[in-house]
Amino acid sequence: MIYIRPSRYTKEFLDKEARFSLCVMDASFRKQMAYLGSVSGRNENKIAKAGLTPVYADGTVYFAEAKLVLVCTKLYVSELKESGFLYREIIDKNYPLRDYHTMYVGRIEKVLARDDEYLG
Ligand SMILES: Cc1cc2nc3c(=O)[nH]c(=O)nc-3n(C[C@H](O)[C@H](O)[C@H](O)COP(=O)(O)O)c2cc1C
């Protein structure tokens, strides 16, 4: 299950494609991950800038450097609703723009593990 805000460039791909991937990186990629989480791919090729290698396979894309990849098929998509929040302060603190996340539930089709780094 993942949650994406409407403003994310990532969301355009999630909505267009039947599949998505989740990549787990090891601690040596901490800096690159912080970078990916702070700038938008809409404005620059942040993947290339971070030195990551996209692999197009299994109906989605993931990073060659990932130690673990979950290849998922979207099963259920739904926007979080304001009426669902039980505490007003959660809305005020996290959603001043009322831009509620969209939830995606995926079925894990495949798990890829790097034997050199993950199992070894
Ligand atoms: C540790 C971390 C976790 C994040 N998790 C999410 C998340 O689950 N959902 C989301 O919408 N944004 C999340 N973000 C924010 C996005 O990664 C950030 O807005 C990014 O610039 C979006 O890039 P994009 O426009 O290329 O999709 C996270 C950021 C960090 C640093």
The ligand as a Gaussian input file, in Angstrom:
#p B3LYP/6-31G(d) Opt

LIG

0 1
 C       11.763000      10.007000       3.284000
 C       10.723000      10.573000       2.343000
 C        9.546000       9.861000       2.143000
 C        8.543000      10.381000       1.289000
 N        7.388000       9.659000       1.121000
 C        6.395000      10.167000       0.314000
 C        5.181000       9.448000       0.140000
 O        4.983000       8.351000       0.691000
 N        4.224000       9.994000      -0.656000
 C        4.387000      11.207000      -1.290000
 O        3.470000      11.654000      -1.997000
 N        5.549000      11.914000      -1.143000
 C        6.539000      11.422000      -0.357000
 N        7.727000      12.133000      -0.174000
 C        7.883000      13.410000      -0.874000
 C        8.295000      13.238000      -2.325000
 O        9.323000      12.273000      -2.435000
 C        8.790000      14.597000      -2.862000
 O        7.710000      15.508000      -2.860000
 C        9.392000      14.481000      -4.245000
 O        9.952000      15.755000      -4.574000
 C        8.357000      14.100000      -5.307000
 O        9.022000      13.983000      -6.548000
 P        8.230000      13.845000      -7.926000
 O        7.489000      15.153000      -8.158000
 O        9.294000      13.595000      -8.945000
 O        7.282000      12.704000      -7.788000
 C        8.730000      11.622000       0.645000
 C        9.943000      12.342000       0.843000
 C       10.924000      11.817000       1.680000
 C       12.208000      12.599000       1.882000

